[in-house]
């Protein structure tokens, strides 16, 4: 999956409606208003659907940026 596609999928999972809200690889998810426990569940479901990987919600405490989320999934999945 291309990194841009992943970011678009992530924005959908976070239910970000503002098209102008920028999410980049360096975005700290802890400061994204829409990032909460329900969005973590949506992100887990999105990862399972797109990558066939199951990531425990406890691993999300280690995630700070979009890039760290991608590392948790596995860099081999991204172009």
C-alpha positions, 0 to 999 in steps of 0.5 A, spaced: 500 500 500 502 506 498 503 511 504 498 516 501 493 511 501 494 509 508 494 516 510 487 516 507 485 510 510 487 512 517 483 519 516 477 515 514 478 510 520 479 517 525 472 520 521 476 526 520 471 530 516 475 536 515 479 535 508 484 541 510 486 537 516 493 535 514 495 528 517 503 526 515 508 521 517 510 525 522 503 527 525 503 525 533 496 522 533 495 523 541 494 531 538 489 529 533 482 531 536 479 525 533 484 520 536 480 516 542 479 509 544 473 508 539 478 510 533 483 505 536 478 500 535 477 503 528 484 503 526 485 496 528 479 493 524 482 497 518 489 494 519 486 487 519 482 488 513 487 491 509 493 487 511 490 481 515 494 483 521 491 483 528 494 488 533 492 488 540 490 495 543 495 495 548 500 496 543 497 502 541 500 505 547 507 505 544 504 509 538 506 516 537 506 518 530 503 515 523 510 513 522 510 509 528 504 506 527 506 504 520 512 501 523 508 497 528 504 494 522 511 492 518 514 497 513 514 491 508 507 493 507 508 500 504 511 503 498 
